[in-house]
Amino acid sequence: MIVIAIGVFLCSPCVGIAQQGSISAATAGDTLSTPVDKTGDAESSQRAPQQEYALIQQHIAAGDLADAAEMARKLDQLLAKQPASDIDLTLPLAQIGRAFQNAGDTTRATEFFTRANSALQRPASKTLPPATVVLVRLAAASLFVHAGQLDVATETLQNALAAESGITAEQTPLAVDLCLRIGRDSLTKRDLTTAETAYSLAAENADLVQKPTAMLGAAWAVAMSGQRTEEAADRMIAFLKAFPQHQDAARAAQAGIACLKQVGRDEEAEAMISELFNRWPDSDAARDVLNQFGAVEIDEIPERLRKLVLQRDFNQLTPAMTAIAIRIAAAQGDSHAWDRLVTRLGQIDQTGQTTADLLSQLPVAADAERLAMFMLSPPNPLTIQAKSRESACRWAGRNERWSMLALASQSTSPAQNDPTRTITMERLFAEALMQTGRRTEAHSWWCHVVDELAADDFATLLRCAETEVSIGEVDRATRRVDAATKAAGDDRYRAALVAMLSAELGIRRLRFDEARSDLESVVRSSQVDASLRGRAQWMIGETYYLQQKYVEAIEAYRGVAGIDPEGTWVVASLVQAGKSFEQLGRTRDAAVCYSTLVSRHGDSEFAVLASRRLAALSPSDGTTPTKPGSPSNTPNKTLRR
């Protein structure tokens, strides 16, 4: 609208000539004679400024834009040095600027509108009608906005809207629209000074349609500066009082709340929170304000807000708002609200993130367990989001609530088609059953995950192979181990884990030499931790023990202490070495193993067994340890390390 209104006016060269009027003969010979043109254009240098003016108009009328621009540029430079001249070049400059703008040459258009703007500051421009002056300024401001010169555009509009400018009622909305655009673009560019100036200028001159945007824009500019927070709060409050039904009223309230909190006006902030939730309970602003309390202590949430949350229609709550409501209900012991809210959360938390966050935020462990158990075994699983249930499973596994997970696994079965049960849940069910010693049930879950759900990650294949080796068929166990070996790839640690299983399978098949070969590869590996290597060394001893090769077993058990001196398998080795000595009839050496275990590892699970076996050895058996240096005392020294 601005472009059309101003463009029609500026495209008529006759306007400039009519407004210029006649130039007296006395003026023709005055001091405005053009100095010699450095380009060598002697004819141009001898023409009077009024003749130059006329030629510029002729070039404009003829469409000779380049010639008109060149002559206008030179004459404008001359007139800038002669402020007393009565020649006004404003309109020709503006017309040339408009022509360049229409041609898409923004750079030259900006240059000539800038010159026209400057020409308006000279005394000669006083002969122009006020409406014409305003049109030029509006045209210039519009172009400056387009060119991104927002501060220059703002200053131009300040002049256009000044009381003495003579701006008309029809022109004012055009100027205000430009101010609003400047404010918007300046906020985007974080030029807050220009934004505040433009919005404030718009607010001073806006009609009822433009006023809300102008007031709110100015308030936002002040708030974003971070320097005048209290003023920003007052501006937001003023906007809400003036336009309570505006579409951005809720957002203004949210900003006002933040500003009031920053300056310590807490009571006003709480009152505005109540107003926000009473008037715009379903707004994004209300949700954002409530979400700010998601990680704080319940006592830090205003009491009025807590009451409002529990009084709301729970079916309208988002996942984040529901989580906060659950925390409030838990703190206040409102079981009825808790049950409804927990069900609501399970129904709407599609990503499971809110459930996961809430489980970590609940300060009372019993509340977290109660929530997790509901998600794991809901009354109607089909109404609960799969990811929400999965988050509860992950929480239980992370916190080693294996009994809880094992119990939850009893409410379903691998064969049951449950779309809310994810593969992660099934893995955790299987792991929980492993951890609670129910390997047969765990085996069914692991096989289901691998065979039916086609899981092919190493951890799952290894666990599946482990249960198959311990309780499954030998041929199936062999295939499981092969699959885990393939999944391990070149990772030496993974390969060592598979080798341990392969050794167990070899022992089960009574292939002890093959088993020892696998175990020795683990012991020799430099990329395997000492605990695993110690266990492998202990298992080597077990293979000899099963073969009744007790001397070799003792030597293998003795090697555990050298690999992992503080590990748990050292204790097990002392027990087994003692048993081996008993089988060889060397009861005094067996007694040394047992007594060493009891004295050094009295709190271990093997201490009771060692005490019993030690008590079973009678003095007549020669349980008194041999003297230092005797042959039978040598292995004991090694075991005592």
C-alpha positions in Angstrom: 0.0 0.0 0.0 2.9 2.3 0.9 4.7 1.6 -2.3 1.6 2.3 -4.5 0.6 5.5 -2.7 4.1 7.0 -2.8 5.2 5.5 -6.1 2.4 7.1 -8.1 3.3 10.5 -6.7 7.1 10.2 -7.2 6.8 8.9 -10.8 5.5 12.2 -12.1 8.3 14.7 -13.0 5.9 17.5 -13.4 5.4 17.6 -9.6 9.0 18.7 -9.1 8.8 21.4 -11.7 5.5 22.8 -10.4 6.7 22.9 -6.9 10.0 24.5 -7.9 8.3 27.5 -9.5 10.1 30.2 -11.5 13.6 31.2 -10.8 14.3 34.9 -11.0 16.8 36.4 -13.4 18.8 37.7 -10.5 19.3 34.2 -9.3 20.6 33.1 -12.7 23.9 34.9 -12.3 24.4 34.5 -8.6 27.1 32.5 -6.8 25.6 29.2 -7.6 27.6 29.0 -10.9 29.0 25.5 -11.3 32.8 25.3 -11.0 34.8 23.8 -13.9 33.9 20.1 -14.3 36.9 17.9 -13.7 35.7 15.5 -16.3 36.2 18.1 -19.0 32.5 18.7 -19.6 32.9 22.5 -20.3 29.3 23.0 -21.4 28.0 21.5 -18.1 30.4 23.6 -16.1 29.0 26.8 -17.6 25.4 26.1 -16.9 23.6 27.7 -14.0 22.2 25.4 -11.3 18.7 26.2 -12.3 19.5 25.1 -15.8 21.0 21.9 -14.5 17.8 21.4 -12.5 15.7 21.7 -15.6 17.9 19.3 -17.5 17.6 16.8 -14.7 13.8 17.0 -15.0 14.0 16.5 -18.8 16.2 13.4 -18.4 13.8 12.0 -15.9 10.9 12.7 -18.2 12.7 11.1 -21.1 13.7 8.0 -19.0 17.4 8.8 -19.2 18.1 7.5 -15.7 21.9 7.4 -15.9 22.2 11.0 -17.2 19.7 12.2 -14.7 21.5 10.5 -11.8 24.9 11.8 -12.8 23.7 15.4 -13.1 21.6 15.2 -9.9 24.5 13.8 -7.9 26.7 16.7 -9.0 24.1 19.3 -8.4 23.2 17.9 -5.0 26.9 18.0 -4.0 27.0 21.6 -5.0 23.8 22.6 -3.2 25.0 20.8 0.0 27.7 23.5 0.1 25.3 26.3 -0.6 22.6 25.9 2.1 21.2 29.4 1.3 20.2 28.4 -2.3 16.5 28.5 -3.1 16.8 25.5 -5.4 15.2 22.4 -3.8 16.3 19.1 -5.3 14.3 16.8 -3.0 11.7 15.6 -5.5 14.1 14.9 -8.4 16.3 13.0 -6.1 13.4 11.0 -4.8 12.1 10.3 -8.3 15.5 9.0 -9.4 15.7 6.9 -6.2 12.2 5.4 -7.0 13.3 4.7 -10.6 16.4 2.8 -9.4 14.2 1.0 -6.9 11.8 -0.1 -9.7 14.8 -1.3 -11.7 15.9 -3.4 -8.8 19.1 -1.4 -8.1 18.7 -1.1 -4.3 22.2 0.4 -3.8 21.6 3.4 -6.0 18.0 3.7 -4.9 19.2 4.0 -1.3 21.8 6.6 -2.3 19.3 8.9 -3.9 16.7 8.5 -1.2 19.4 9.3 1.3 20.2 12.5 -0.7 16.5 13.3 -0.8 16.3 12.9 2.9 19.2 15.2 3.4 17.8 17.8 1.0 14.7 18.0 3.2 16.9 19.5 5.9 17.8 22.5 3.7 15.8 25.8 3.9 14.7 25.5 0.2 12.6 22.5 1.0 10.3 24.6 3.2 8.4 25.5 0.0 7.2 21.9 -0.3 3.7 21.1 1.0 3.9 19.1 4.3 2.0 16.1 2.7 4.7 15.9 0.0 7.5 16.0 2.6 5.9 13.2 4.5 5.4 11.1 1.3 9.1 11.4 0.5 10.1 10.4 4.0 7.8 7.5 4.0 9.1 6.4 0.6 12.7 6.7 1.9 11.9 4.9 5.1 10.3 2.0 3.2 13.4 1.6 1.1 15.7 1.8 4.1 13.7 -0.9 5.8 14.1 -3.1 2.6 17.8 -2.4 2.5 18.2 -3.3 6.2 19.1 0.2 7.4 16.7 0.0 10.3 18.2 2.7 12.4 18.2 5.2 9.5 14.6 4.2 8.7 13.6 4.8 12.3 15.1 8.3 12.4 13.3 9.1 9.1 10.0 8.0 10.5 10.6 10.0 13.6 10.8 13.1 11.4 7.7 11.9 9.4 5.6 11.5 12.6 6.8 14.6 14.4 4.0 17.0 15.4 5.1 19.7 13.1 5.5 17.5 10.1 1.9 17.8 9.0 1.4 14.1 8.6 -2.2 13.3 7.7 -4.6 10.8 9.2 -4.3 8.6 6.1 -0.5 8.6 6.2 -0.1 7.9 9.9 -1.1 4.2 9.7 1.4 3.7 6.9 4.2 5.1 9.0 3.2 3.0 12.0 3.2 -0.1 9.9 6.8 0.6 8.9 7.7 1.2 12.6 6.2 -2.2 13.4 8.2 -3.9 10.7 11.3 -2.2 11.9 10.6 -3.4 15.4 10.1 -6.9 14.3 13.2 -7.1 12.2 15.3 -5.4 14.9 14.2 -7.9 17.5 15.2 -10.7 15.1 18.6 -9.1 14.7 18.9 -8.4 18.5 19.2 -4.7 17.8 17.1 -4.0 20.9 17.7 -0.2 21.0 16.3 0.3 17.5 13.5 -2.2 18.2 12.4 -0.3 21.4 12.6 3.1 19.6 10.5 1.8 16.6 7.9 0.1 18.7 7.6 3.0 21.1 7.2 5.4 18.2 4.5 3.1 16.8 2.7 2.9 20.1 2.6 6.7 20.4 0.8 7.0 17.0 -1.0 3.7 16.6 -4.7 3.1 16.2 -6.5 0.4 18.2 -5.6 -2.3 15.7 -1.9 -1.4 15.8 -1.6 -0.5 19.4 -1.3 -4.0 21.0 1.6 -5.1 18.7 3.4 -1.8 19.4 3.0 -1.9 23.2 4.0 -5.6 23.4 6.9 -5.2 21.0 8.3 -2.3 23.1 7.9 -4.4 26.3 9.7 -7.3 24.7 12.6 -5.1 23.5 13.1 -3.8 27.1 12.8 -7.3 28.6 15.3 -8.8 26.2 17.9 -6.2 27.0 18.1 -7.5 30.5 19.0 -4.0 31.8 15.6 -2.6 32.9 13.8 -5.7 34.1 11.4 -3.8 36.4 10.4 -1.5 33.6 9.8 -4.6 31.4 7.6 -6.1 34.1 5.5 -2.9 34.3 5.2 -2.7 30.5 3.9 -6.3 30.4 1.4 -5.5 33.1 0.3 -2.4 31.3 -0.2 -4.4 28.1 -2.3 -7.0 29.9 -4.5 -4.4 31.5 -5.0 -2.7 28.1 -5.5 -5.8 26.0 -6.5 -8.8 28.2 -8.1 -10.6 25.3 -5.1 -10.3 22.9 -3.9 -13.5 21.4 -0.4 -12.9 23.0 -1.7 -12.1 26.4 -0.7 -15.4 27.9 2.9 -15.0 26.6 3.0 -11.5 28.0 1.9 -12.9 31.4 4.7 -15.5 31.2 7.3 -12.8 30.5 5.8 -10.6 33.2 6.1 -13.4 35.7 9.8 -14.0 34.8 10.6 -10.2 35.1 8.7 -9.9 38.5 10.7 -12.8 39.9 14.0 -11.3 38.8 13.3 -8.0 40.6 12.0 -9.8 43.8 8.3 -8.9 43.4 7.3 -12.5 44.3 3.8 -11.8 45.5 2.9 -10.1 42.2 4.6 -13.0 40.4 2.4 -15.5 42.2 -0.7 -13.5 41.6 0.1 -13.4 37.9 0.8 -17.1 37.9 -2.7 -17.6 39.3 -4.1 -15.3 36.7 -2.3 -17.2 33.9 -3.7 -20.5 35.0 -7.2 -19.2 35.7 -7.6 -17.3 32.4 -5.3 -19.3 30.0 -5.0 -22.7 31.5 -4.5 -24.5 28.2 -2.0 -22.1 26.7 1.6 -22.9 25.8 2.6 -20.1 28.3 0.9 -21.9 31.1 2.6 -25.2 30.3 6.0 -23.5 30.0 5.6 -21.7 33.4 4.5 -25.0 35.1 7.4 -26.9 33.4 9.8 -24.5 35.0 8.9 -26.2 38.3 9.7 -29.6 36.9 13.0 -30.1 38.7 12.6 -28.0 41.8 11.5 -29.1 45.2 7.7 -29.2 45.7 8.0 -26.6 48.5 9.3 -24.1 45.9 6.1 -24.4 43.8 3.7 -21.6 45.0 0.9 -23.2 47.1 -1.8 -21.6 44.9 -0.2 -23.1 41.8 -0.1 -26.6 43.5 -3.8 -26.3 44.3 -4.6 -25.1 40.7 -2.7 -28.1 39.2 -4.7 -30.7 41.2 -7.9 -29.0 40.5 -7.5 -29.1 36.7 -8.9 -31.5 34.3 -6.2 -34.2 34.2 -7.2 -35.1 30.7 -5.9 -31.7 29.5 -2.4 -32.1 31.0 0.7 -32.6 28.9 3.2 -35.3 30.0 5.5 -32.7 31.7 2.5 -31.1 33.5 1.3 -34.5 34.5 4.7 -35.4 36.0 4.6 -32.2 38.1 1.1 -33.0 39.2 2.2 -36.5 40.3 5.0 -35.1 42.4 2.5 -32.7 44.0 0.1 -35.6 44.7 2.9 -37.7 46.2 4.0 -34.9 48.5 0.4 -34.2 49.7 -0.4 -37.9 50.0 -3.3 -37.6 47.6 -3.7 -41.3 46.5 -6.8 -40.7 44.4 -5.1 -38.0 42.3 -1.9 -40.1 42.2 -3.7 -43.1 40.7 -5.4 -41.0 38.0 -2.3 -39.1 37.2 -0.1 -42.1 36.9 -2.6 -43.7 34.5 -2.7 -40.4 32.5 1.1 -40.3 32.2 1.3 -43.9 31.0 -1.3 -43.1 28.4 0.3 -40.0 26.9 4.1 -40.3 27.4 4.9 -41.5 23.9 8.7 -41.0 24.2 9.1 -42.3 27.8 11.3 -39.4 28.6 8.9 -37.8 31.1 8.5 -41.1 32.9 12.3 -41.5 33.1 12.8 -38.0 34.4 10.0 -38.4 37.0 11.4 -41.6 38.3 14.7 -39.8 38.9 13.1 -36.8 40.5 10.8 -38.4 43.0 12.5 -37.9 46.4 11.0 -40.9 48.1 12.2 -44.2 46.9 8.9 -45.9 47.6 7.1 -43.5 45.3 9.5 -44.2 42.5 9.1 -48.0 43.0 5.3 -47.5 43.1 5.4 -45.7 39.8 7.7 -48.1 38.2 5.7 -51.1 39.3 2.5 -49.6 37.9 4.2 -49.1 34.5 5.7 -52.6 34.6 2.4 -54.3 35.5 -0.5 -51.9 34.7 -4.1 -53.1 35.1 -4.6 -52.7 31.4 -1.2 -52.9 29.6 -2.8 -52.0 26.2 -3.6 -48.5 27.4 0.0 -47.7 28.4 2.6 -46.4 26.0 5.4 -48.9 25.3 8.1 -46.3 25.8 6.7 -45.3 29.2 6.8 -49.0 30.3 10.3 -49.3 28.9 11.5 -46.3 30.9 10.3 -48.0 34.1 12.1 -51.1 33.1 15.3 -49.2 32.5 15.0 -47.5 35.8 14.5 -50.8 37.6 17.5 -52.4 35.9 19.7 -49.3 36.5 18.9 -49.5 40.2 19.2 -53.3 40.3 15.5 -53.8 41.3 15.9 -57.3 39.9 13.1 -58.8 42.0 10.7 -56.2 40.8 11.5 -56.9 37.2 11.4 -60.7 37.8 8.0 -60.3 39.4 6.8 -58.1 36.5 7.9 -60.8 34.0 5.4 -63.2 35.7 2.5 -61.1 34.5 3.3 -62.0 30.9 5.2 -64.6 28.9 7.5 -64.7 25.8 4.7 -66.2 23.8 2.2 -63.5 24.6 1.7 -60.9 21.9 1.9 -57.6 23.8 2.5 -54.5 21.6 3.4 -52.4 24.7 6.3 -54.7 25.6 9.5 -53.6 23.8 12.6 -55.7 23.1 14.5 -53.7 25.8 11.8 -54.7 28.3 12.2 -58.4 27.3 16.0 -58.2 27.7 15.6 -56.7 31.1 13.0 -59.4 32.1 15.5 -62.1 31.1 18.4 -60.4 32.9 16.3 -60.0 36.1 15.5 -63.7 36.0 19.2 -64.5 35.5 20.1 -62.2 38.5 17.5 -63.9 40.7 18.7 -67.4 39.9 15.8 -68.5 37.6 17.9 -69.5 34.7 15.3 -71.8 33.1 12.7 -69.0 32.8 15.5 -66.6 31.7 16.4 -69.1 29.0 12.9 -68.9 27.5 13.1 -65.1 27.3 16.6 -65.0 25.8 15.7 -67.5 23.2 12.5 -65.5 22.3 14.5 -62.3 22.0 17.1 -63.9 19.7 14.9 -66.3 17.7 11.6 -64.5 17.4 12.7 -60.8 17.6 16.0 -61.4 15.7 18.2 -59.5 18.2 21.8 -59.8 17.0 23.7 -57.6 19.4 26.7 -59.2 21.2 25.4 -58.8 24.8 22.1 -60.5 24.0 23.7 -63.3 22.0 26.2 -63.9 24.8 23.5 -64.1 27.5 21.5 -66.4 25.3 24.5 -68.7 24.8 25.2 -68.6 28.5 21.8 -70.0 29.4 21.9 -72.5 26.6 25.3 -73.8 27.7 24.1 -74.2 31.3 20.7 -75.8 30.7 20.0 -76.2 27.0 20.8 -78.9 24.5 24.5 -79.3 23.6 24.0 -78.8 19.9 21.9 -75.7 20.4 24.5 -74.4 22.8 27.2 -74.9 20.2 25.2 -72.9 17.7 24.6 -70.2 20.3 28.3 -69.9 21.1 29.2 -69.8 17.4 26.7 -66.9 16.9 28.3 -65.0 19.9 31.8 -65.6 18.5 30.8 -64.1 15.2 29.2 -61.1 16.9 32.4 -60.6 19.0 34.4 -59.9 15.9 37.9 -58.7 16.5 37.2 -57.4 20.0 39.5 -59.3 22.2 37.6 -58.7 25.4 34.4 -60.0 23.8 36.3 -62.9 22.4 37.5 -63.8 25.9 34.0 -63.8 27.2 32.9 -66.2 24.4 36.0 -68.3 25.1 34.8 -68.7 28.7 31.5 -70.0 27.5 33.1 -72.3 25.0 35.2 -73.7 27.8 32.1 -74.3 29.9 30.6 -76.1 27.0 33.7 -78.1 26.6 33.6 -79.1 30.2 30.0 -80.1 29.9 31.0 -82.3 26.9 33.9 -83.7 28.9 36.4 -82.3 26.4 38.7 -80.9 29.0 41.7 -80.3 26.8 39.6 -78.2 24.5 38.2 -76.3 27.5 41.7 -75.6 28.9 42.8 -74.3 25.5 40.0 -71.8 25.5 40.7 -70.8 29.1 44.5 -70.4 28.5 43.8 -68.0 25.7 41.9 -65.9 28.1 44.6 -66.0 30.8 47.2 -65.0 28.2 45.2 -62.1 26.9 46.6 -58.7 27.9 43.4 -56.9 27.0 41.2 -58.7 29.5 40.8 -57.5 33.1 42.5 -59.4 36.0 39.1 -60.6 37.4 38.2 -62.4 34.2 41.7 -63.9 33.8 41.6 -65.0 37.4 38.3 -66.8 36.8 39.7 -68.5 33.7 42.7 -69.7 35.7 40.4 -71.0 38.4 38.4 -72.9 35.8 41.6 -74.5 34.5 42.0 -75.8 38.0 38.4 -77.1 37.9 39.0 -79.0 34.7 41.9 -80.9 36.4 39.9 -81.4 39.5 37.1 -83.0 37.5 39.7 -85.3 35.9 41.0 -86.1 39.4 44.4 -84.7 38.5 44.8 -83.1 41.9 48.4 -82.1 41.6 47.8 -80.2 38.4 44.6 -78.7 39.9 46.6 -77.4 42.9 49.1 -75.8 40.6 46.3 -74.2 38.6 44.6 -72.9 41.7 47.9 -71.5 43.0 48.2 -69.4 39.8 45.0 -67.5 40.5 46.7 -65.4 43.3 49.4 -64.4 40.9 46.9 -63.1 38.4 44.3 -61.4 40.7 45.6 -61.3 44.3 42.6 -59.4 45.7 40.0 -61.0 43.5 37.1 -63.2 44.6 38.5 -66.2 42.7 41.5 -66.4 45.0 39.1 -67.4 47.8 37.4 -70.0 45.7 40.9 -71.3 44.8 41.8 -71.8 48.4 38.7 -73.9 49.0 39.3 -76.0 45.9 43.0 -76.4 46.6 42.1 -77.6 50.1 39.8 -80.2 48.7 42.5 -81.3 46.3 45.0 -81.7 49.1 42.5 -83.8 51.0 42.1 -86.0 48.0 45.9 -86.5 48.0 45.8 -87.2 51.7 47.8 -84.1 52.6 45.4 -82.9 55.2 47.8 -80.6 57.0 48.2 -78.7 53.7 44.4 -78.7 53.3 44.1 -77.3 56.8 46.5 -74.4 55.9 44.3 -73.5 52.9 41.1 -73.5 55.0 42.6 -71.6 57.9 44.2 -69.0 55.6 40.8 -68.5 54.0 39.0 -68.1 57.3 41.6 -65.7 58.7 41.9 -63.5 55.6 38.5 -63.8 54.1 36.2 -64.4 57.0 33.4 -62.4 55.5 33.3 -64.3 52.2 30.7 -66.8 51.2 33.3 -69.6 51.3 34.4 -69.0 55.0 31.6 -71.1 56.4 32.5 -74.0 54.1 36.2 -73.7 54.9 35.4 -73.7 58.7 33.4 -76.9 58.4 36.0 -78.7 56.4 38.7 -77.5 58.8 36.7 -78.8 61.8 36.2 -82.1 60.0 40.0 -82.7 59.9 41.0 -84.5 63.2 44.4 -84.0 64.9 45.1 -87.6 64.2 45.1 -86.8 60.5 48.3 -84.8 61.0 46.7 -81.4 60.6 49.5 -79.6 62.3 51.3 -77.6 59.6 54.8 -78.9 58.7 57.9 -77.0 59.7 59.1 -74.2 57.5 61.2 -75.4 54.7 59.8 -78.9 54.5 58.6 -80.1 51.1 55.0 -80.2 52.0 55.1 -76.5 53.1 56.1 -75.1 49.8 52.8 -74.9 48.0 51.3 -73.4 51.1 53.6 -70.4 50.8 52.3 -69.8 47.3 48.7 -70.0 48.4 49.3 -67.6 51.2 50.5 -64.8 48.9 
